[in-house]
Amino acid sequence: MASQKESDLQKRMSMPRQRSAKLEGFDEETKTVTMSFASETPCLNYWGDKEILRCNDEAMYTQRFTDGVMPILYNHERDIVIGKPTKIWTENGRAMATIEFAGTEKAQEIMGLVRDGFLNGVSVGYRVMQWDVVEKGATTDDGIKGPAWIATRWEVFEISIVTIPADGTVGVGRSLPFNANDVEPHKAHKEREETMEEKEKNAPNEAEILAAAVKAERERCAAIEDLCRKFNVDEERRQQWIDGGLDITTINRELLEILGKRNKPVPSARYDVGEDRSKEMRGVYVDAILMRHGVNVAKPHDGADRLRHMSMRNMAIDMLSRAGVSNAYTMDDTELFKRAMTTGSLPGVLQDVVKYTIKDGYDAANTTYQEWAHIDSLNDFRPANIVEIGAEAEPKLIPENGEFTDMDLSESKENVRLETYGRSYSYTRQAFINDDMRVLTEIPRIVSNRMAAYINAQAYKALAGATYNAGNTGTAGAISVETLAEAMEKLRKAKDKKGNFLRIMPKYLIVPVAQAVTAAQLLHSAADPSASHSGVNNPFANAFEIISDPELDALSADAWYLAAAPQYGYGVQVNFLNGNQTPIVESQVSFDTLGWKYRIYHDFGVKALSTLGVVKNAGK
């Protein structure tokens, strides 16, 4: 177990840092600002040692800028993004950047203060990845005297325009570390209040810290040497491990991969899920996540059951390791999430999980409109008129050597069109760290379930709110042999505009849930339930299919409907874009929420057309 001093040393070496600087020039034409945010000028750190940032292209790591995920903030507030860097470079021992302001109201406000000279302070957040420690009494080749800490590899996290910088000169001064977990929140203020005697009393022992660092490095190198001798690792790889500063955990994992290539098969410390074929592994991860959250996967991929207990963090590490990222096990949560969502297979896995749960939620809505409404497809969002063909379909006699007569396919005044409905949400860095999978399973399932229920409700509203005339309105009354007989007669005698019988056969008895039992008793009884004795046959026994839906109860618990089979141009028509009856999910990286944003949408339209195929009865 590491000692407290070693733990403090590791924390000191890896904790996030900030330096202050000044803005150097505002360009009115391009709305940009150029600044020098770091130099090689030494500054005193919290422990009283000199810290120097090497400002050259080899030392400054700018992958976040290259990936487009480096923000310009205001006062280090992560939710107040006011711009982005457009260029980062080093020159003459200084780190330079050009920043561009965003078009938001807050960003434009800050830009105005910068332009007018009211704000000129900058604070830069960074993390040191590699140190050269100069012991007391020692001097580097370029004249830096110890004790000193020289950052030879460091990464820029973010740049903030601040109201009160720690110091107004380039590379001098540093605010408190910006991770609240690294130090006590008011330590800097307490330090100012301490007397010089208390500072000396509480100051860490430099010799002990350096000795601990030297001891830890010697033990690491000795462990590497021992592993290389035992397993006959070549000299080039041994030197890479030593010079690269890799920890023993990472080296052990790389050693297992080397042994695996030498002797197949070799037992691995990782989960054994077979060969690493990306498509199959993607399916394994998807099934494991679904099974972990209680989803019944009919035919899960081999190995999914063994991965179902993994947290998202461990799964992301496994994905990156299989993709060849050697230091996945040593990444902090933020870096691991960023790498997994940009270079790994995690986005595709999460997309498949969301798609599955969307379909599952949509199917579980138990909607009933599909039974009696006409389902059709439109290929764009323009209004489409309904073509009237019933009256024109009557055959015409063609005499010998006669000509065919063209039908007049006129368009009715009724038209249908599509609209887009949807919602969005994000899978955030916090959800990843907290291993919260609800945004991938429960939320899309609920959203798609509500989407299907909404279409169902609109269909029943269209049915109930359609215009019914005397020809398709029954005498108000409860469901009985008499009222059904009247409704059936109206449907059977319905005619087109030219007086031709449409020969409509009723198929569905559509009722509120409150009347479902009454309807079932009537249609499933061999005798007329309303007759005074059992010898009277029920003429409607099993004649129609009963459809009940609570949406009708919300509109009227009394009204009921007798309808024919769905037919083009009659009743209620529900249209989908290109026939797609399942919501669509899309995703992309979300800069605003530090995560992955999803949006679920559906293109459909509901319209009540001619009511020739439906008879409405207002009920009792």
Secondary structure as UniProt FT lines:
FT   HELIX           4..14
FT   STRAND          17..27
FT   TURN            28..31
FT   STRAND          32..39
FT   STRAND          43..44
FT   TURN            46..47
FT   STRAND          50..53
FT   TURN            57..59
FT   STRAND          60..61
FT   HELIX           63..66
FT   TURN            67..68
FT   STRAND          72..74
FT   TURN            75..76
FT   STRAND          77..91
FT   TURN            92..93
FT   STRAND          94..101
FT   HELIX           105..115
FT   TURN            116..117
FT   STRAND          121..134
FT   TURN            136..137
FT   TURN            141..142
FT   STRAND          148..162
FT   TURN            170..171
FT   TURN            180..182
FT   TURN            185..186
FT   HELIX           187..193
FT   HELIX           196..202
FT   HELIX           206..231
FT   HELIX           235..244
FT   HELIX           248..262
FT   HELIX           278..292
FT   TURN            293..294
FT   TURN            302..303
FT   HELIX           304..307
FT   TURN            308..309
FT   HELIX           312..322
FT   TURN            323..324
FT   TURN            326..327
FT   HELIX           328..330
FT   HELIX           333..342
FT   HELIX           346..363
FT   TURN            364..365
FT   HELIX           369..372
FT   STRAND          374..378
FT   STRAND          384..387
FT   HELIX           391..393
FT   TURN            400..401
FT   STRAND          411..416
FT   STRAND          419..428
FT   HELIX           429..433
FT   TURN            434..435
FT   TURN            438..441
FT   HELIX           442..465
FT   HELIX           470..472
FT   HELIX           481..492
FT   TURN            497..498
FT   STRAND          506..511
FT   HELIX           513..515
FT   HELIX           516..523
FT   TURN            529..530
FT   TURN            534..535
FT   TURN            539..542
FT   STRAND          545..548
FT   HELIX           550..555
FT   STRAND          560..564
FT   TURN            568..569
FT   STRAND          572..577
FT   TURN            578..579
FT   STRAND          584..590
FT   TURN            591..594
FT   STRAND          595..608
FT   TURN            612..613
FT   STRAND          614..617
//
